[in-house]
Amino acid sequence: MTNLNNNLIVDGIKTLLDVSPLYGNIVMNLARDDDEKALTALQLRWQAHRWFLIVNPTRFNRQFSNHNQVALALAHEALHIVWAHPTRYAFDRKQRRQLVNLGTDIAVNQYLPSHLGDLPEAITLQTILGIYGKLLPPYQDSAQYIAQLAELDDKLLPQYAGNYSGHEEWQSAGVSLDEAEAALETVIRQAQKDAQRSGRGQLPGSIQQRIDEIMVLKRHWRAILRAGLSAIPNRRKTTRARFNRRQAYRLDLPGELSTYALQLIIFVDNSASISNHQVSMMLAQVAQIAKQFDANIQIFSFDTSVHVVKRIKQWVRHAGGGTSFQCIFDMLAAKHYEPMRTVIVILTDGDGEHAALSTNFHQVYWLLPRGKRLSIKQPFGKMIPIDLA
């Protein structure tokens, strides 16, 4: 690679670290190699048990002219890693790769740092609007864009597919998919730790949710909830009506009785988008919470309004229509729950309103089926994936 290209790479990484530390650190945690035979300027390749950023020096020099463009191109590759595209689409059929190229690129290009300018030859929602006169919905998962593109006239697509990012090298992950998936998550975890040290940069809500899922994936969700509850002081008082648990043989020592200053409020999604099986699995999780946590626990169901659940075993489901998360926080405020002493657990499939929620309650745990995202524009609290199969 020429010195000019090396300087562009270095300056591009510095720029990216400055404006989007997570993306920059993802790139920094990749191995790097040059390959004049690579079909695009930058590619992700799985080889020698590691993920590599492959650079074609000739194409790179031809395509990028300044460090902002390089920073955008590197962010593009980092976002493919965040959404696990190289492993999700490692086995796609040859005839579908064109749609995969387009759908995944449309998905990630919406999250590029816009103040750096435009990524050369990038396909965007505006590209599709210009070709078909159809505006696809923003900030969707790549699988949804692939499905929507498949319904359009594919005769117009070839000239746009793969202009910037060909993904043929993603197939390299197919030889050891489990290891490749684990390696991607390791890159992201290390990058997140490195980015946190810098103390700079703010991620879009859906990206932060994805990072949170990866960071907590190896811990059981009840352990995460328990750690959160333990950080909130609970009041206890001494009582002669209970033995001292630490020294039970000392009858002269009083025991302790919890005053239940901490409120744990659980909400179970009862909307029509939730199957009866998923509701059953959610209720099983709620029963486990009720057994294991020392707090004043109250349980509600919700769809577009909130309903009290007096006894889990006797709850007969009446599936509602839509889903409103705002109704949860409106009820909490109306009932005068204290935000600082109220921990909220919401079991849902994530499909609700898109508008940002208005609330002072931020000690919130969203328990979502693995792979699902929260629909609201500015997610808050902690997103925890659970298995409802």
C-alpha positions in Angstrom: 0.0 0.0 0.0 1.3 3.5 -0.8 2.2 5.9 2.0 -0.7 8.1 1.0 -3.1 5.3 1.6 -1.5 4.4 4.9 -1.8 8.0 6.0 -5.5 8.1 4.9 -6.2 4.9 6.9 -4.5 6.3 10.0 -6.2 9.7 9.7 -9.5 8.0 9.0 -9.2 5.9 12.2 -8.2 9.0 14.2 -11.3 10.9 12.9 -13.6 8.0 13.7 -12.2 7.6 17.2 -12.9 11.2 17.8 -16.5 11.4 16.5 -17.7 7.8 17.1 -15.4 6.0 19.6 -17.2 2.7 19.5 -16.9 2.4 15.7 -13.3 3.4 15.8 -12.4 0.9 18.5 -14.2 -1.9 16.6 -11.9 -1.2 13.6 -8.9 -1.0 16.0 -9.7 -4.5 17.3 -9.6 -6.0 13.9 -6.6 -7.5 12.2 -5.7 -5.8 8.9 -4.4 -7.2 5.7 -3.9 -6.0 2.0 -5.2 -8.0 -0.9 -5.0 -6.6 -4.5 -7.5 -9.3 -5.6 -10.3 -8.1 -3.2 -13.4 -7.0 -5.1 -14.0 -3.9 -3.1 -11.8 -1.3 -1.3 -12.7 -2.7 2.1 -14.0 -6.1 3.2 -14.4 -8.2 6.3 -12.9 -11.6 6.1 -12.7 -14.5 8.6 -9.3 -16.2 8.4 -6.8 -17.7 10.8 -9.5 -17.7 13.6 -9.7 -13.9 13.5 -11.7 -11.2 11.8 -9.7 -9.2 9.3 -10.3 -5.8 7.6 -9.1 -6.5 4.1 -7.9 -3.5 2.1 -7.5 -3.5 -1.7 -4.8 -0.7 -2.1 -5.6 0.1 -5.7 -9.4 0.4 -5.2 -8.9 2.2 -1.9 -6.7 4.8 -3.5 -9.2 5.3 -6.4 -12.3 5.5 -4.2 -11.3 7.7 -1.2 -9.7 11.2 -1.4 -9.9 12.4 2.2 -9.9 11.1 5.8 -13.6 11.9 6.4 -14.5 9.5 3.5 -12.3 6.9 5.0 -13.8 7.4 8.5 -17.2 6.9 7.0 -16.1 3.7 5.1 -14.6 2.3 8.3 -17.8 3.1 10.3 -19.7 1.3 7.6 -17.7 -1.9 8.2 -17.9 -1.4 12.0 -21.7 -1.2 11.8 -21.9 -4.5 9.8 -20.1 -6.0 12.7 -22.4 -4.5 15.3 -25.4 -6.0 13.5 -23.5 -9.3 13.0 -24.1 -9.2 9.2 -21.0 -11.3 8.3 -22.3 -14.3 10.3 -26.1 -13.8 9.8 -25.6 -13.9 6.0 -22.7 -16.2 5.7 -24.8 -19.0 4.0 -27.0 -16.9 1.7 -27.7 -18.3 -1.7 -25.9 -16.8 -4.6 -29.0 -15.6 -6.3 -30.0 -13.6 -3.1 -26.6 -12.0 -2.4 -27.5 -8.9 -4.4 -30.4 -8.3 -2.2 -28.3 -9.0 0.9 -25.7 -6.5 -0.3 -28.3 -3.8 -0.7 -30.4 -4.5 2.4 -27.5 -4.7 4.8 -25.9 -1.5 3.3 -29.2 0.4 3.5 -29.5 -0.7 7.1 -26.0 0.4 8.3 -25.7 3.6 6.2 -28.4 5.3 8.2 -26.2 5.2 11.3 -23.1 6.8 9.7 -21.8 10.0 11.3 -23.7 12.4 9.0 -21.5 15.5 9.8 -18.6 13.8 8.1 -20.3 14.1 4.7 -21.3 11.4 2.3 -19.8 7.9 1.8 -18.8 7.6 -1.9 -21.1 5.3 -3.9 -23.2 4.4 -0.8 -26.7 3.1 -1.3 -29.3 4.7 0.9 -33.1 5.1 1.3 -32.9 8.0 -1.1 -31.3 5.8 -3.7 -34.3 3.4 -3.6 -36.6 6.4 -3.6 -34.9 7.7 -6.8 -35.1 4.3 -8.6 -38.6 3.3 -7.6 -40.3 6.3 -6.2 -40.8 4.3 -3.0 -39.5 5.5 0.4 -38.7 2.5 2.6 -39.3 3.0 6.4 -36.2 4.2 8.2 -34.1 2.3 10.9 -35.4 -1.1 10.1 -33.4 -4.4 10.4 -31.6 -5.6 7.3 -33.9 -8.6 7.0 -36.9 -6.3 6.6 -35.1 -4.3 3.9 -34.1 -7.5 2.1 -37.7 -8.6 2.1 -39.0 -5.3 0.9 -36.4 -5.0 -1.9 -37.3 -8.5 -3.1 -40.8 -7.2 -3.9 -39.4 -4.5 -6.2 -38.4 -4.9 -9.9 -35.0 -6.5 -9.6 -34.1 -5.6 -13.2 -33.2 -2.1 -12.0 -31.0 -3.2 -9.1 -27.8 -4.7 -10.5 -26.2 -1.4 -11.3 -26.5 -0.3 -7.7 -25.8 -3.6 -5.9 -22.3 -3.8 -4.5 -21.1 -0.5 -5.8 -19.4 0.2 -2.5 -19.6 -3.0 -0.4 -19.5 -6.4 -1.8 -19.9 -9.0 0.9 -18.6 -12.2 -0.8 -16.0 -12.6 2.0 -18.7 -13.1 4.6 -19.0 -16.6 3.3 -15.6 -17.3 4.9 -17.3 -17.4 8.3 -19.3 -20.4 7.2 -16.5 -22.8 7.8 -16.6 -22.2 11.6 -19.7 -20.2 12.2 -19.9 -20.6 16.0 -16.3 -19.5 16.4 -16.8 -16.6 14.0 -19.9 -15.4 15.9 -18.1 -15.5 19.2 -15.2 -13.6 17.7 -17.5 -10.8 16.5 -19.0 -10.4 19.9 -15.5 -10.4 21.5 -14.5 -7.5 19.1 -17.6 -5.6 20.1 -17.2 -6.2 23.9 -13.5 -5.1 23.8 -14.4 -2.0 21.6 -17.1 -1.0 24.0 -14.7 -1.2 27.0 -12.1 0.8 25.1 -14.7 3.4 24.0 -16.0 3.8 27.6 -12.5 4.8 28.7 -12.5 7.7 26.3 -15.8 9.0 27.9 -16.8 10.5 24.5 -19.5 9.9 22.0 -23.2 9.0 22.2 -24.8 6.1 20.3 -28.2 6.0 18.6 -30.7 4.2 20.8 -31.0 1.1 18.7 -27.2 0.7 18.4 -26.9 1.1 22.2 -29.6 -1.5 22.7 -27.7 -3.9 20.5 -24.5 -3.3 22.4 -26.3 -3.8 25.7 -27.6 -7.2 24.4 -24.1 -8.3 23.6 -22.5 -7.0 26.8 -25.0 -8.9 29.0 -25.4 -12.0 26.9 -23.2 -14.2 29.0 -25.0 -13.3 32.3 -28.4 -14.8 33.2 -31.0 -12.0 33.2 -32.0 -12.7 36.8 -28.4 -12.1 38.0 -28.4 -8.8 36.1 -31.7 -7.8 37.8 -30.5 -8.9 41.2 -27.4 -6.8 40.8 -29.5 -3.8 39.9 -31.8 -4.3 42.9 -28.9 -4.7 45.3 -27.6 -1.2 44.3 -30.8 0.4 45.7 -30.7 0.5 49.6 -33.6 -1.3 51.2 -34.8 -0.4 54.7 -34.8 -3.1 57.4 -35.8 -2.8 61.1 -34.9 -5.0 64.0 -37.6 -7.2 65.5 -37.9 -9.7 68.4 -40.5 -11.7 66.3 -37.7 -13.1 64.2 -34.5 -15.0 65.0 -31.2 -13.5 64.1 -30.2 -15.4 60.9 -26.5 -14.8 61.4 -26.4 -16.2 64.9 -29.6 -18.3 65.3 -28.4 -19.8 68.6 -28.3 -16.4 70.3 -31.9 -16.0 71.4 -31.1 -12.6 73.0 -30.3 -11.1 69.6 -33.1 -9.6 67.5 -33.7 -10.5 63.9 -34.4 -8.2 61.0 -37.6 -7.5 59.1 -37.7 -5.9 55.7 -39.8 -2.7 55.5 -40.0 -3.2 51.7 -39.1 0.3 50.9 -38.1 -0.9 47.4 -40.9 -1.4 44.9 -40.5 -4.0 42.1 -43.2 -3.5 39.5 -43.6 -6.1 36.8 -45.5 -5.6 33.5 -46.4 -8.4 31.1 -47.3 -7.6 27.5 -50.8 -8.8 26.8 -51.2 -7.3 23.3 -52.3 -9.3 20.2 -48.8 -9.5 18.9 -47.9 -11.9 21.8 -48.8 -15.5 21.4 -50.4 -17.6 24.2 -47.2 -19.6 24.4 -45.1 -16.5 24.8 -47.4 -15.2 27.5 -47.1 -18.6 29.3 -43.3 -18.3 29.2 -43.4 -14.7 30.4 -45.6 -15.7 33.4 -43.1 -18.5 34.3 -40.4 -15.9 34.4 -42.5 -13.6 36.5 -43.1 -16.5 39.0 -39.3 -17.0 39.3 -38.9 -13.3 40.0 -41.6 -13.4 42.7 -39.8 -16.3 44.4 -36.3 -14.9 44.4 -36.4 -11.2 45.1 -36.8 -9.5 48.5 -39.0 -6.6 47.5 -42.6 -5.4 47.5 -43.6 -7.0 44.1 -46.7 -6.0 42.1 -47.7 -7.5 38.8 -49.7 -5.9 36.0 -50.6 -6.8 32.4 -50.8 -4.1 29.7 -51.8 -3.5 26.1 -53.0 0.1 25.5 -53.9 0.3 29.2 -52.7 -1.3 32.4 -54.5 -4.0 34.3 -53.8 -5.5 37.8 -52.9 -9.1 38.0 -53.9 -10.4 41.5 -52.8 -14.0 41.1 -50.6 -15.3 38.4 -52.0 -18.8 38.4 -55.5 -17.6 38.1 -54.9 -15.0 35.3 -57.1 -15.7 32.3 -55.7 -14.0 29.2 -57.8 -11.6 27.2 -55.6 -10.6 24.4 -55.8 -6.9 23.6 -55.1 -4.9 20.4 -52.2 -2.6 20.2 -49.3 -1.9 22.6 -48.6 1.3 24.5 -45.5 1.6 26.7 -46.4 5.1 27.7 -49.5 3.9 29.6 -47.2 2.0 32.0 -45.4 5.2 33.0 -48.6 7.3 33.1 -50.0 4.8 35.6 -46.9 4.8 37.8 -47.0 8.6 37.9 -50.7 8.7 38.6 -50.3 6.2 41.5 -47.5 8.3 42.9 -44.7 5.7 42.8 -41.3 7.1 43.7 -38.9 7.0 40.7 -35.9 6.6 42.9 -37.4 3.6 44.8 -39.2 1.9 42.0 -37.6 -0.8 39.8 -39.7 -1.7 36.7 -39.5 -4.9 34.7 -41.3 -5.0 31.4 -41.7 -8.4 29.6 -42.6 -7.6 25.9 -41.9 -8.4 22.3 -40.7 -4.8 21.9 -43.4 -3.9 19.3 -45.2 -0.7 20.5 -45.2 3.0 19.7 -42.2 4.6 18.0 -42.3 8.0 19.8 -40.0 8.7 22.7 -41.6 8.1 26.1 -42.2 10.8 28.7 -41.2 9.6 32.1 -39.1 10.2 35.2 -38.7 6.5 35.8 -35.4 5.2 34.5 -34.7 2.1 36.6 -36.3 0.0 33.9 -35.4 -3.6 32.7 -36.9 -4.5 29.3 -37.0 -8.3 28.9 -37.2 -9.0 25.2 -37.2 -12.2 23.1 -33.7 -12.8 21.8 -33.2 -10.9 18.6 -36.0 -8.5 19.1 -35.6 -4.7 19.5 -37.6 -2.0 21.3 -39.7 0.1 18.9 -39.4 3.4 20.7 -37.0 6.0 19.2 -35.0 6.7 22.4 -34.7 3.5 24.4 -33.7 3.8 28.0 -33.0 1.4 30.9 -31.4 -2.0 30.2 -32.4 -4.3 27.4 -32.0 -8.0 28.4 -32.6 -10.8 25.9 -34.5 -13.8 27.2 -35.5 -17.1 25.6 -39.3 -17.6 25.1 -39.1 -20.6 22.7 
